[in-house]
Amino acid sequence: MRRNMAKLMMVALSTFLIAGGLMGCNVDKNIGKETHPNIGDASSGVRYKVESDEVQFNIDGVSLDYYFGGNGANGEMNPFYPTDKKAQFICFALNFYDGQYYNAKHYESNMFTFYALSDYHDIEGYYFIKTLLYDEFNSDEYYVVTRNNGKHTFNHHETITVPREVFERESGSFVFQITEIWFSEALNQCGTVVENSIFVDYDFIDEQTIRLSKPSSSTPR
């Protein structure tokens, strides 16, 4: 009798644990990794998260849920200073690019890059998505409660389809980035200031099918 009761208790306990595990299961759908600058406060600036219920897509339909916003994205870091103190902050620009264009030295040299052109929509390897004005990006809609452990709370998210042209290789990483766009009329140059970016690894299964994965390293490849 005691043996039967013990068996019944074990079955009941197992059922409870399985049910509890299923009910309390918190699947981490975040498939991206943030890159952080070597300077500044890691709890401020642009923050990201990218989620997906799926990891396998048709190459024409890589649509992911992007959470992003700013907390300290101030548009005050004139990349042309002191050469051109009158350079103008234009906007924040959302871009995608293949990881082969990621330049680690860019992050080690005050995060500035210059482009000898007047159109920030036309940067080699970058695929422009849209712009956000200063007041819009620093509004409550895009506010992020930031934490050093990465458990941020986002007010804004949207589903964005990654341009097919971003995936230039059989495998690698692609990067989603928000940059400050500046323009120097005196030099006829665009300059960008980058605080953070987020990237996801990819590889092709066949010509029409791509698989995404969370990167194991902290640098796009």
C-alpha positions as CSV (number, residue, x, y, z in Angstrom):
1,M,0.0,0.0,0.0
2,R,2.8,2.4,0.9
3,R,4.6,1.5,-2.3
4,N,1.5,2.3,-4.4
5,M,1.0,5.6,-2.5
6,A,4.6,6.5,-3.2
7,K,4.2,5.8,-6.9
8,L,1.0,7.9,-7.0
9,M,2.8,10.8,-5.3
10,M,5.7,10.6,-7.7
11,V,3.4,10.6,-10.7
12,A,1.5,13.6,-9.2
13,L,4.7,15.4,-8.5
14,S,6.1,14.8,-12.0
15,T,2.9,16.0,-13.6
16,F,3.0,19.1,-11.4
17,L,6.6,19.9,-12.3
18,I,5.9,19.4,-16.1
19,A,2.8,21.6,-16.0
20,G,4.6,24.2,-13.9
21,G,7.5,24.1,-16.3
22,L,5.3,24.7,-19.3
23,M,3.3,27.4,-17.6
24,G,6.3,29.2,-16.3
25,C,8.5,28.7,-19.4
26,N,10.0,32.0,-20.5
27,V,11.5,31.4,-23.9
28,D,14.2,34.0,-24.8
29,K,13.3,35.1,-28.3
30,N,16.1,37.7,-28.4
31,I,18.4,36.6,-31.2
32,G,20.6,39.7,-31.4
33,K,23.7,41.0,-29.7
34,E,24.5,44.6,-28.9
35,T,27.9,46.1,-29.5
36,H,28.9,48.7,-27.0
37,P,31.5,51.6,-27.4
38,N,34.6,51.5,-25.3
39,I,33.8,55.0,-23.9
40,G,30.9,56.5,-22.1
41,D,28.2,55.2,-19.8
42,A,26.9,51.8,-20.9
43,S,23.5,52.6,-19.4
44,S,22.8,55.6,-21.7
45,G,22.5,56.2,-25.4
46,V,20.7,54.1,-28.0
47,R,19.5,50.6,-27.0
48,Y,18.2,47.7,-29.0
49,K,16.6,44.3,-28.9
50,V,15.6,42.1,-31.8
51,E,13.2,39.1,-31.3
52,S,11.7,36.4,-33.5
53,D,9.5,33.4,-33.0
54,E,11.2,31.9,-36.1
55,V,14.8,31.5,-37.1
56,Q,14.3,30.2,-40.6
57,F,13.0,32.5,-43.4
58,N,12.5,33.0,-47.1
59,I,15.2,35.4,-48.1
60,D,12.5,37.9,-49.3
61,G,10.7,37.8,-45.9
62,V,13.2,38.2,-43.1
63,S,10.8,40.2,-40.8
64,L,11.9,40.7,-37.2
65,D,10.5,42.5,-34.2
66,Y,12.9,45.4,-33.3
67,Y,12.8,47.1,-30.0
68,F,14.8,50.3,-29.9
69,G,15.0,53.8,-28.4
70,G,17.2,56.3,-26.7
71,N,18.1,57.5,-23.3
72,G,20.8,60.1,-23.7
73,A,20.9,60.2,-27.5
74,N,21.5,63.9,-27.5
75,G,22.7,64.9,-31.0
76,E,25.4,67.1,-29.5
77,M,28.6,65.2,-30.5
78,N,29.6,67.2,-33.5
79,P,32.0,64.9,-35.4
80,F,33.5,67.8,-37.3
81,Y,34.5,69.7,-34.2
82,P,36.8,71.7,-34.0
83,T,37.3,71.9,-37.8
84,D,33.8,73.0,-38.4
85,K,32.0,74.2,-35.2
86,K,28.9,75.2,-37.2
87,A,28.2,71.7,-38.6
88,Q,24.5,70.8,-38.3
89,F,22.8,67.8,-36.7
90,I,20.3,66.5,-39.3
91,C,18.6,63.5,-37.8
92,F,18.9,59.9,-36.6
93,A,19.1,57.4,-39.4
94,L,18.1,53.7,-39.3
95,N,20.2,51.5,-41.4
96,F,21.1,47.8,-42.1
97,Y,24.4,46.6,-43.4
98,D,26.3,43.4,-43.8
99,G,28.8,42.6,-41.0
100,Q,31.8,42.8,-43.3
101,Y,31.5,46.5,-43.3
102,Y,31.7,46.7,-39.5
103,N,34.8,48.6,-38.6
104,A,36.0,48.0,-35.0
105,K,38.5,50.9,-35.2
106,H,35.5,53.1,-35.9
107,Y,34.3,52.4,-32.4
108,E,37.8,52.9,-30.9
109,S,38.2,56.4,-32.3
110,N,35.4,58.3,-30.7
111,M,32.8,56.6,-32.9
112,F,33.1,59.1,-35.8
113,T,33.0,58.3,-39.5
114,F,33.1,60.8,-42.3
115,Y,31.7,60.5,-45.8
116,A,32.7,62.8,-48.6
117,L,29.2,63.2,-50.0
118,S,26.2,65.3,-49.3
119,D,23.6,62.5,-49.3
120,Y,23.5,60.4,-46.2
121,H,21.1,58.0,-47.9
122,D,24.0,56.8,-50.1
123,I,26.7,55.2,-48.0
124,E,28.5,52.2,-49.4
125,G,27.2,48.9,-48.0
126,Y,24.4,50.6,-46.0
127,Y,20.7,50.1,-46.6
128,F,18.7,53.1,-45.5
129,I,15.4,52.5,-43.7
130,K,14.2,55.8,-42.4
131,T,15.0,58.8,-40.3
132,L,13.8,60.1,-37.0
133,L,14.1,63.8,-36.0
134,Y,15.7,64.7,-32.6
135,D,12.4,65.5,-30.8
136,E,10.7,62.4,-32.1
137,F,13.5,60.0,-31.1
138,N,13.9,61.6,-27.7
139,S,10.2,61.5,-26.9
140,D,8.4,59.2,-24.5
141,E,7.4,56.9,-27.4
142,Y,11.1,55.9,-27.9
143,Y,12.1,56.1,-24.3
144,V,14.1,53.1,-22.8
145,V,14.5,52.3,-19.2
146,T,18.1,51.1,-19.3
147,R,19.9,48.7,-17.0
148,N,23.5,47.6,-17.0
149,N,22.5,44.0,-17.0
150,G,20.8,44.4,-20.4
151,K,17.2,43.9,-19.1
152,H,15.9,47.0,-20.7
153,T,12.2,48.1,-20.9
154,F,11.3,49.5,-24.3
155,N,8.3,51.8,-25.1
156,H,8.7,51.3,-28.8
157,H,8.9,48.4,-31.2
158,E,8.1,47.7,-34.8
159,T,8.4,44.8,-37.3
160,I,11.1,45.6,-39.9
161,T,11.9,43.5,-43.0
162,V,15.6,43.2,-43.6
163,P,16.5,44.1,-47.2
164,R,17.5,41.1,-49.2
165,E,20.5,42.9,-50.5
166,V,22.0,43.0,-47.0
167,F,22.9,39.3,-47.1
168,E,25.9,39.6,-49.4
169,R,27.6,36.3,-48.4
170,E,26.8,32.7,-47.7
171,S,27.2,33.3,-44.0
172,G,28.1,36.1,-41.7
173,S,26.3,38.8,-39.6
174,F,24.0,41.6,-40.5
175,V,23.8,44.8,-38.4
176,F,21.0,47.2,-37.5
177,Q,22.1,50.6,-36.5
178,I,20.9,54.0,-35.5
179,T,23.3,56.8,-36.3
180,E,23.4,60.5,-35.7
181,I,23.7,62.3,-39.1
182,W,25.7,65.5,-39.2
183,F,26.5,67.7,-42.2
184,S,29.3,70.2,-42.7
185,E,28.4,72.7,-45.4
186,A,32.0,74.1,-45.3
187,L,33.4,70.7,-46.1
188,N,30.5,69.3,-48.1
189,Q,30.6,66.1,-46.0
190,C,28.3,63.9,-44.0
191,G,29.5,62.6,-40.7
192,T,28.0,60.0,-38.4
193,V,28.1,59.4,-34.7
194,V,27.5,55.8,-33.6
195,E,26.7,54.8,-30.0
196,N,25.6,51.2,-30.3
197,S,24.4,48.7,-32.8
198,I,22.8,45.2,-32.8
199,F,23.6,42.3,-35.0
200,V,22.4,38.8,-35.8
201,D,24.4,35.9,-37.4
202,Y,23.0,34.3,-40.6
203,D,23.7,31.5,-43.0
204,F,22.0,30.3,-46.2
205,I,20.4,26.8,-46.2
206,D,19.7,27.1,-50.0
207,E,19.3,30.0,-52.4
208,Q,15.9,31.0,-51.0
209,T,16.2,30.0,-47.4
210,I,18.2,31.7,-44.6
211,R,18.7,30.7,-41.0
212,L,19.4,33.2,-38.2
213,S,21.1,32.6,-34.9
214,K,22.3,34.5,-31.9
215,P,26.0,35.4,-32.2
216,S,28.5,33.8,-29.9
217,S,31.0,36.6,-30.2
218,S,30.7,40.3,-29.4
219,T,31.8,41.4,-32.9
220,P,29.9,41.1,-36.2
221,R,31.6,38.7,-38.7
